[in-house]
Amino acid sequence: MSKRIDYIIDEIIDQYTIKDNNRPWIIGFSGGKDSTVLLTLVWQSLLRVKNQLDKKYLKREIWVVSNDTLVENPVITNYLNGVLEKISNSAVKHNLPIKVKKTTPRLEDSFWVNLIGKGYPAPNNSFRWCTERLKIKPTSRFVDDLINSEDNEHKEVLVLIGTRKSESASRNKSITKREIRGKRLTKHPLQKNVMVYSPITELYLEEIWYIINSYKSPWGAEKDQLFNIYANASADDYECPTMVSNDEHKSCGQSRFGCWTCTVVKKDKSISAQIENGQEWLVPLQEVRDWILEERNKPENRENYRRNGQPAINGMGVVKLKHRTEILEKVFDAQRKINEMGIEIELINNQELIAIQVIWYRDLYFDYKVSDIYNKVFNKHLSMRQHNELIQKEEELLLSACGQNEKQFSLIQDLLKLEKSKTIMMRRRGLLEDIEKRYKQYITD
């Protein structure tokens, strides 16, 4: 077994020191067993290059890229954040050209902004909008930025992934389909100027655990933490990749390291197992996720039109605003319960809350306020006295300018909210149509 491992390390060294103008390497790192082994072997390879050849060969930049969907299982998020910090610090300590990058979805692509703000129904097998927005696009943007950076003369990168043929029959078929006999590297099917390298593709599960158990973590991570995560999760031997290497692999629904909000699967086995193994503070998350799934296809929760205004099939269009507010309240309540257990957690960040309110304004929903729902759940009113006094003065001046006509006053207030939404969401598309809708509403009322 050790000979096979040495062979992989030698191959990585050969690939790293090859004269290809030092195009950067990107390692997709999820924190799971396979990506941990991949990074371990690359790290060992760099140490051998440094000690046996010369540190002058360590010119090629290596990026350890981890994706945070912002709705990851919080146990995994806490573990991964600690590991990434150790990787970054240890790379500096050992003077290795390894850098860490965490990618996150853009505000308009975040899970809660789409579900609660835009009214997208919770993802399922027929409408799985989440993976592209939360996982693929953020990392792809980083790859594109690296390709187009001034330091990258040849505008190419090499992506290393920890996929293995023995994971499943479908994975074996997918890898074999992309292989070029006699070649280490394959072209990335989704991105130009990207080559893919899979050093551990032939390793079996037993060998993966052998490496984790036999090799001391180069960055000082505790292997017991990784063992415990797998021991406490479901029996599925699969982890959600950070880098997607082919167009057939776009679902992370069965992943043990997936999002706690995932409704693609009927039951989240991993979070259930974690709860059974003592992580009882995860119960509120499980309850919210199960409730969202249960309520998804109820006709009373859905409009009969799609987000683009077109008629929906079987009348199952966007989520009604009232139900969106119910989802937001449920999420706030779950956060409150967990916080009361002594665990600090923020399930929806402030930027997302602002974006949700902005989208409601853009959709001409002016009667619902995120702050009211927050105050209802947490019984906590943020002190905005000075801000409110300024708003009140502005409203008095505006009402006076409208000749005390409350209908005109309301119209101008709503139009100002729509214009403000353009600045916050950083895109003007659709704004003129929204303004026209509000004018028509004013005329017909």
N, C-alpha and C positions, 0 to 999 in steps of 0.2 A: 504493500500500500504506500509506503514511504517513497518508493521509486516513482510511482505514478505522480505523487505530489511534487517530487523534485523535478520531474519532467515538465510539469505545468509551470513551475517557477522558472525553469530554464527557458521555456518558450516565451513567458512574459518578459524576461530579461532581454531575449533576442528581439522581441517586438518593440520593446521600449527603447533600445539602443540603436534600432535601425535608422538609417539616414533618410528621413522623410520630412525634413525641415521642421521637426519638432511640433507637429500638429498636436494640439491639446488632447488629453484623454478625459473622458467623462465616465465616472462610475455611478450607476444608479444604485442608491443605497436606501433600503427600506428599514434596515435594522434587524431584519429577519435572518435566519440561519444561512441562506444561500448568499445574500449580499454581504453578510459578515465574513463568510469564507472567502468570497471573491476579493474583498478589500484586504483581508489578512494575507492572502497569497501575493497580491500586488505590493503590499507593504514589505513583506519578506524579500521580494524581488528587488525593491529599491535599496534595501539595506545591503544586499549582496553586491549590487552595483556600486554602492558607496564604499564598501569595505574591500571588495575584491578587484574592482576596476579603478575607478577614480570618481570623486564627487563632481568632476567636470562633466560627466555624462548625465548628471541629474538636472538637465536643462528643461526637459519636457514638463509642462504644467499638467497636474492631475487634479480634476475637480470631483469631489465627492458630493453628489447632488441628491438631496432628499426632498421629497414633495410633501407639503402639509396641506391637506384639503380644507383645513379649519374645522372639520367635523370628524377627525380621526378618533378612534378609541382613546380616551384620555390616558389610560394606563400605558398604551404604546407611545403616545405623545410624550409623556413624562420620561419614559425610558430613552426614547430616541433623542430628545433634547440633551439629556445628560451625555449620551454617547457621542453626539456630534461635537459637543464642547470638548470632550476628551480627545477626539480625533484632531481637532484644530490645534489644541494646545500641544499635543504630543508631536504633531508634524513640525511645529515651530521648534520644539525642544530638540528634535533629532535632525533639524535642518533639512527636511524633505520638502520637495515642491508640491505638497498636497494642500489644497484649499477646500473649504466647506461652503456649500451654497444650499440654502433652503428656499424652495420655490413655493409660492402660494397663488391661488387664483386671484384674478382681478376682482375688484369690488362688484362689478356688474355680473360677474360669473359665479359668485359665491353661492353656496347651497341655499342659505336662508333668503338671500336677495331674490333668487329665482322662485323659491317655493312660496315664501310669505309675501314678498314684494310683487313679483310678476304674476303669481298665481299658477305657476307650473304645477301639475299634479306630481305627487311623489313618484320617483323613478320606478319603473317596472321593466319586464323583459321587452315589451313592445315600445316603450318610450324611455329609453335609458339616456337621458340628457346629461347626466352628472359626470361620467368618466372623462368625456372630452373637455368639459369646462373646468373641472376641479383638478384633474391629474395630468392629462396629456398636454393641453395648451400651455400651462405655466412652465413646464419643463422644456417644451418645444421652443418657447420664447427665449429661454436662457440659452439653449443650444444655438438658436439663430443669432443671438447677440454675440456669442462666443465666435461663431463662424465669421461674422462681419466686423469683429473688433480690429482695430488698427494693427495690433500686434500679431494677428494671424495672417501672415502674408499670402498663404495659399488657400485661405478661406475653407478649410476642412477641419473636421474633428473626428476622433475615434471614440465610439461609445462602447464601454464594457458592460455586459449584462450577465447576471448570475442565473441564467436559465439552464435547466438540465433535461436531458432526454428522458431520464428515468422518472421524472415527476408524474407523467401520465402518458397514455397512448397518444392523445391529441397533441400534447406538447412535443413528443418525439416526432410525430408527423410534421408538425409545423417547423421545427428546427431543421429536420432533414430536407424539407422542401426548399429551404432558403440556403442550404449549404452548397458550396462550390467545391467539388472534390479537389484536394490538394491545396486548397486555399484556406488560410486562417480567417480572413476577413470577408464579410459579405456587405453588399450595399443595403443601406437602410431603405425600406420600401416607402416610407412616409416622408422622409426629409432628404433634400438634396445635399450633396457635399458631406454626407455623414456615412462613415463605415462602421460596421458592428463587429465586435470581437467577443466571443463567448468562451473564455478559458476553461470553465468548469463544466462544460456541456456533457462530458462523458462520466462525470462522477456520480456515484450512487449515494443514496441517503445515508448509508452506514459510514461512507467516507466523509461526508459532510460533518457528521457528528464527531467522527474521529479527529478531524482537523480542529474543530472547536474545542474538543476535550484535551488534545495533545499540545496545541500551540498556545502559548501564553498570548493574551490579547496585546498586540503591539502598541495600542493606544491606552492600555490600562483599564479596560472595561472588565467588570466582574462577570464571568461566564455563568455564574449561578443565576443572575438576573435573566439572561436569555433562556436558560433551561426552565426557569419558573414560568416565564411567559408562555412557553410552549406547553408546559405541563398543565397550566391553568386554563388553556384555551381548548378549542374543539379538537376532534380527531382528524380534521382535514389537514393533509400535509401540503399546504399551499400558502404562499404569501403573495400579497399584491405588489407587483413590480413598480418601481419608480419610473423606469424607462420602458416604453412600449416599443417592441422591436418589429412587430408586423401587424398588418391591418386586421388579422383574424383575432388578435388579442386585445379586445377593447372592454372587457368586462372584468370587474374585480368583485363580483357579487358573492362568490363562494369563499372569498379570502378570509383567513383568520385575522389578518391585519388590515381590516377594512374600516369603513366609516361606521360610527355607531348609529347613524341615521339611515343606513342602507335598508331600503324596502324592496330591493330586487329579489331577495330571498324571503321565504315565508317566516323563517325563524333565525335569529342571530345566535348561532351555537356558541360562538366564542365568548360573547358577553354573558350568556347564560352560564357557561362553565366558570367564568371568572367570578360570578356572583356566588355560585355553589362552592367555590374555593375561598370564600371569605371577603370578596370585594363587594360587600352589600351596598355600598354607596352608589354603585352603578345601577341599582334598581330603578330610580327615577328616569334614567336615560332609556332603559329598556321599556318602561311603561309608555313613555312618549313615542318612541319608535313604533311600538306595537299599535298604539292608538292611531297614529298617522296612517299606518298601513290599513287598519280596520276601516277608517273613515274615507279612504281614498276614492272608492268607486260608488259611494252613495250619491244618487242623483241630486239629493237636496243640497249637496256641497259643491255642485258643479254648475257652471253656466252652460248655455247651449251654443256658445261660440268659442272659437280658439283665440289665442293671444293676438293674432293678426286680423281678427274681426270676421274671419270666414266661419261658416256653420261647422259645428263639430259633429263627428260621427256619433250616432246614437245619443246626441245631446250631451256628450261628456267632454265639455270644453275646459276652460280655465277654472281654477278654484274660486268660488265666490268669496268676496271680500270678507263677509262675516266669518266664514270658516278660516280664512287666513288669520284673522284677529284671534280666533280660538286657538289656532296652532301657536301663535306667538305667546299667548297667555300660558299655554301648557309648557312651552319651553322655559319661560320665565319661572314658572312654578317649580319645574324640575331643578333649575339652578338654585332657587331659594332653598329647597329641601336639602340639596347637597351642601350648600353653604352652612346650613344649620347643623350639619353633621361635623362641622369643623374643617371642611375641605373647600379651599378657595378655587372656584372655577367660573369661567365666563363662557357661556355657550354661544352667545351672539355678541360680537364686539360693537363698539359705538358707531364705527363707520357703517357697518351693515344696518344698524337701526336707522341711521340718518337716510341711507339709500332706500330702505323700505318705505319710509315716510315720503320721500321724494317721488318714488314710483306711484304711490297712492295718489299724490297730487297730480302727477302726469296723467293718471287714469281717471282724473276728475272725481276722486274720492276725497272730499275735504272734511267730512264729518268724523273721521276716525283718526285718532292720534296715538302714535306709539308710546308717547310719554304717559298718556292716561292709563294705558294697559300696564306699563311698568309700575306706575304709582299704585295701581290697584293690587298688584301681586306683592310688591315689596313694601308697600305702605311707607314709601320714602319719597319725599318731594325735594327735588334739587332746588337749592336757593338760587333763583334767577330774578330777584327783586329789581335790581338795577336794569337788567335786560328788559323785563316786563314793563318798567316805567317808560323806557324809550319806545317800545312798541305801542304802548297806550297813547303816547304823545303823537306818534306818527299816524295812528288810526284816527285820532281826533282831528288832525290837520286834513287827512284824506277825506273824512266824512264831511268836513266843512267845505272842502273843494267840490264835493259832489252835491252840494246844496242840501245836505241831510237826506239824500236819496239812498236808502239802505241797499236797494237792489243794485244800483250802480257801484256803490261802495263794495259790495260783496264780489261783483264781477272783477273790479280792479284788484282786489285782494287776491283772488284766485289766479288772475293772470300774473301777478307778481310772484306767486308761489311757483307757477309753471316756469317762469323765466329763471328763478333761482335754482330750480331743479337742473337746468342745463349746465350751470356752473359746477354743481356738486357731482353730477354723473359724468361730466367731461365729454358729453356727446350731444350734439344739437339735433341729431336725426329724429324726426317725428314731432319736434316741438311745434312747428307751424300748424301741423294737423291737429295737435292737441288744443292749440289756441283757437283754431276755427271751430272745433267741437264745443269749446266753452262759450264762444259767441253765439252759436246756434242754440245752445241750451238757454242762454240769456234771453234770446229773442222769443223762443217758444214758451218760456215759463210765464 
